[in-house]
């Protein structure tokens, strides 16, 4: 595909664009072959709990070893993010679910000394919108992992997208604290990231599928290169670019307990067994421990991921292959892993394979 673009100086590497005379050949997410494909026919490398990385090194429940900036630089283009009310706002920073809160309380009492070292909240500006200071990136509870305000991480994405105009990025947000869309939108607006957010022109369908998704080239041409899904409390009449995940996306089971002999392929969410246009392939595992009669699932550490070979091309390609009997020729859009940097680039090779690229 050949598209005429006005490119900012230094905005794209030679691998992203090639100039032939007055026109520029567009490379979408690194490949010209992807430009003509609709968004729902492209596979992306996705990081589970993308924000959950050091520092500090002794955090519980880490899922990644590298920062958001490093993930972007390495080629990750889809990010799972959990939004939770800050501990300073609620006094607990926990999920509103009583069951989850009970589990969190159990862990906190068990590991009180560890948690006391982890409560290091940034000083909030009194001049800022209070909804911005309230929304943090945390894992289940801000007493477990608090990576600070959503707006600060969105600013990292904004800087990257400013400098890389040929990249399409996706967020899959877990709305742990049940924020309304209008409570989340100020973080997008203050960071400036809302300018890139895609708002579909189509209306919901009873079939939950068959939507006319734009191609990557169309998203790039219109500079609407960020697609945002949220699992709860979407309200597109108020914030048209925060999209209801379960209208468009299905997920394969995520609660896979280590050791995993074979990863599953069935549709777990939503539980209505009705396919959607986009598919999340969860390819990570948990350790399970029992405290006070409650099962607690925690992420594997990097050594375990490497020992079991979960992020290797072999493991990922076997998962992709085994799911063909369930999903046929469907593209696995978001291939999702923990510690993506382990596995000799297996996640990126698997995405390339899923996209049929040589």
VENGI-V167020 format. One record per backbone hydrogen bond with DSSP energy under -1.0 kcal/mol. CO is the residue of the C=O (numbers start at 1). NH is the residue of the N-H. E is the energy in kcal/mol with one decimal. If there is no record, write none. Layout:
BEGIN
co=CO nh=NH e=E
co=CO nh=NH e=E
END
This chain:
BEGIN
co=8 nh=11 e=-2.0
co=13 nh=16 e=-1.6
co=13 nh=17 e=-1.0
co=16 nh=27 e=-1.2
co=18 nh=25 e=-3.2
co=20 nh=23 e=-1.5
co=23 nh=20 e=-2.4
co=24 nh=3 e=-1.9
co=25 nh=18 e=-1.3
co=28 nh=31 e=-1.7
co=31 nh=28 e=-1.7
co=32 nh=35 e=-1.2
co=34 nh=37 e=-1.2
co=35 nh=217 e=-2.2
co=37 nh=216 e=-1.9
co=38 nh=41 e=-2.6
co=39 nh=42 e=-1.2
co=44 nh=335 e=-2.0
co=45 nh=77 e=-1.9
co=45 nh=78 e=-1.7
co=46 nh=337 e=-1.8
co=47 nh=80 e=-2.5
co=49 nh=52 e=-1.9
co=51 nh=53 e=-2.0
co=52 nh=63 e=-2.0
co=52 nh=64 e=-2.5
co=56 nh=59 e=-1.3
co=63 nh=339 e=-2.9
co=67 nh=71 e=-2.5
co=68 nh=72 e=-2.6
co=69 nh=73 e=-2.4
co=70 nh=74 e=-2.0
co=71 nh=76 e=-2.5
co=77 nh=170 e=-2.2
co=78 nh=47 e=-1.9
co=79 nh=172 e=-2.6
co=80 nh=50 e=-2.1
co=81 nh=174 e=-2.9
co=82 nh=138 e=-1.1
co=83 nh=177 e=-1.4
co=84 nh=136 e=-2.5
co=86 nh=90 e=-1.6
co=87 nh=91 e=-2.7
co=93 nh=142 e=-2.7
co=97 nh=101 e=-2.8
co=98 nh=102 e=-2.0
co=99 nh=103 e=-1.8
co=100 nh=104 e=-2.8
co=101 nh=105 e=-2.8
co=102 nh=106 e=-1.9
co=103 nh=107 e=-2.3
co=104 nh=108 e=-2.8
co=105 nh=109 e=-2.5
co=106 nh=110 e=-1.7
co=107 nh=111 e=-2.5
co=111 nh=115 e=-2.2
co=112 nh=116 e=-1.8
co=114 nh=117 e=-1.2
co=115 nh=118 e=-1.5
co=118 nh=120 e=-1.6
co=125 nh=128 e=-1.1
co=129 nh=132 e=-1.4
co=129 nh=133 e=-1.3
co=130 nh=134 e=-1.2
co=131 nh=135 e=-1.3
co=134 nh=86 e=-2.3
co=135 nh=150 e=-2.4
co=136 nh=84 e=-2.7
co=137 nh=147 e=-3.0
co=139 nh=141 e=-3.2
co=141 nh=144 e=-1.6
co=141 nh=145 e=-1.5
co=145 nh=139 e=-1.2
co=148 nh=137 e=-2.7
co=149 nh=153 e=-1.2
co=150 nh=154 e=-2.5
co=151 nh=155 e=-1.5
co=153 nh=157 e=-1.6
co=154 nh=158 e=-2.5
co=155 nh=159 e=-2.1
co=156 nh=160 e=-1.9
co=157 nh=161 e=-2.9
co=158 nh=162 e=-2.2
co=159 nh=163 e=-1.6
co=160 nh=164 e=-1.2
co=164 nh=167 e=-1.4
co=166 nh=29 e=-2.4
co=169 nh=227 e=-2.5
co=170 nh=79 e=-2.3
co=171 nh=229 e=-2.5
co=172 nh=81 e=-1.9
co=173 nh=231 e=-2.0
co=174 nh=83 e=-2.4
co=174 nh=176 e=-1.7
co=175 nh=178 e=-1.2
co=180 nh=184 e=-1.1
co=181 nh=185 e=-2.3
co=184 nh=187 e=-1.2
co=184 nh=188 e=-1.0
co=185 nh=189 e=-2.5
co=186 nh=190 e=-2.9
co=187 nh=191 e=-1.7
co=188 nh=193 e=-1.0
co=188 nh=194 e=-1.5
co=192 nh=195 e=-1.1
co=193 nh=196 e=-1.7
co=196 nh=226 e=-2.4
co=205 nh=208 e=-1.2
co=211 nh=213 e=-1.6
co=214 nh=39 e=-2.9
co=215 nh=219 e=-2.1
co=216 nh=220 e=-2.5
co=217 nh=221 e=-2.9
co=218 nh=222 e=-2.1
co=219 nh=224 e=-2.4
co=225 nh=169 e=-2.9
co=226 nh=198 e=-3.1
co=227 nh=171 e=-2.7
co=228 nh=243 e=-2.6
co=229 nh=173 e=-2.9
co=230 nh=245 e=-3.0
co=235 nh=238 e=-1.5
co=235 nh=239 e=-3.0
co=239 nh=242 e=-1.5
co=243 nh=230 e=-2.4
co=244 nh=247 e=-1.5
co=245 nh=248 e=-1.3
co=245 nh=249 e=-3.0
co=248 nh=278 e=-2.2
co=250 nh=280 e=-2.8
co=251 nh=268 e=-2.7
co=251 nh=269 e=-1.6
co=254 nh=256 e=-2.1
co=256 nh=286 e=-2.7
co=269 nh=251 e=-2.9
co=278 nh=250 e=-2.2
co=279 nh=334 e=-2.0
co=280 nh=252 e=-2.1
co=281 nh=336 e=-2.5
co=286 nh=258 e=-3.2
co=287 nh=298 e=-2.6
co=289 nh=296 e=-3.6
co=291 nh=294 e=-2.0
co=294 nh=291 e=-2.4
co=296 nh=289 e=-2.7
co=298 nh=287 e=-3.4
co=301 nh=305 e=-2.1
co=302 nh=306 e=-2.4
co=303 nh=307 e=-2.7
co=304 nh=308 e=-2.3
co=305 nh=310 e=-1.3
co=309 nh=312 e=-1.4
co=312 nh=316 e=-2.4
co=313 nh=317 e=-3.0
co=314 nh=318 e=-2.1
co=315 nh=319 e=-1.8
co=316 nh=320 e=-2.5
co=317 nh=321 e=-2.6
co=318 nh=322 e=-2.6
co=319 nh=323 e=-1.5
co=321 nh=324 e=-1.2
co=323 nh=327 e=-2.8
co=324 nh=328 e=-2.4
co=327 nh=330 e=-1.9
co=331 nh=333 e=-1.1
co=333 nh=44 e=-3.3
co=334 nh=281 e=-2.3
co=335 nh=46 e=-2.6
co=336 nh=283 e=-2.6
co=337 nh=48 e=-2.2
co=339 nh=342 e=-2.3
co=345 nh=349 e=-2.2
co=346 nh=350 e=-2.5
co=347 nh=351 e=-2.1
co=348 nh=352 e=-2.1
co=349 nh=353 e=-2.2
co=350 nh=354 e=-2.8
co=351 nh=355 e=-1.9
co=352 nh=357 e=-2.6
co=353 nh=356 e=-1.5
END
